[in-house]
Amino acid sequence: MARMCSICGKKRSVGHNISHANNKTKRTWQPNLQKVRARVEGSVRRVLVCTDCIHSGRIEKVA
């Protein structure tokens, strides 16, 4: 399973760590993904969803 939101498709972003001496090394930022039980296409499944989608109500959580 990829580290990607199954609703909006948010995935890692890439950039640089920049030191005080302006040395640049590659780094990544991972999205804040949570495993939630949600209703997807009429059935209840456990999916990886970013917190933005959870807060905005783009998914229907199931208890």
C-alpha positions in Angstrom: 0.0 0.0 0.0 1.5 3.4 -1.0 1.8 6.2 1.5 -0.9 8.1 -0.3 -4.4 9.4 0.7 -7.1 7.2 -1.0 -9.5 10.2 -1.2 -7.5 13.2 -2.5 -4.3 11.5 -3.7 -2.0 13.5 -1.4 1.5 11.9 -1.2 5.0 12.7 -0.1 6.7 15.9 -1.2 10.4 16.3 -1.8 12.7 19.2 -1.0 16.0 20.0 0.7 17.4 20.2 4.2 19.4 23.4 4.2 22.2 23.8 6.8 23.5 27.1 8.1 26.4 26.7 5.7 23.8 26.4 2.9 24.6 22.8 2.2 21.6 21.1 0.7 20.6 17.4 1.2 17.4 15.7 -0.1 14.5 15.2 2.4 10.9 14.2 2.2 7.7 15.3 3.9 5.1 12.6 4.5 1.4 13.4 4.7 -0.4 12.8 8.0 -2.3 9.6 7.1 -4.6 7.7 9.4 -6.2 4.3 9.0 -10.0 4.8 9.3 -13.0 2.6 8.8 -15.0 4.4 6.2 -17.9 3.7 3.9 -16.5 3.4 0.4 -18.8 2.7 -2.5 -21.5 1.3 -0.2 -19.2 -1.1 1.7 -17.2 -0.5 4.9 -13.5 -0.7 4.4 -10.3 0.3 6.3 -8.6 3.0 4.2 -5.6 5.4 4.5 -6.9 8.9 4.6 -5.1 12.2 5.2 -6.3 14.3 8.2 -7.5 17.1 5.8 -10.0 14.8 4.3 -11.2 13.6 7.7 -11.7 17.1 9.0 -13.4 18.4 5.9 -15.9 15.5 5.9 -15.0 14.1 2.5 -15.4 10.6 4.0 -18.2 9.0 6.0 -16.6 7.4 9.1 -18.2 4.3 10.5 -18.0 3.4 14.2 
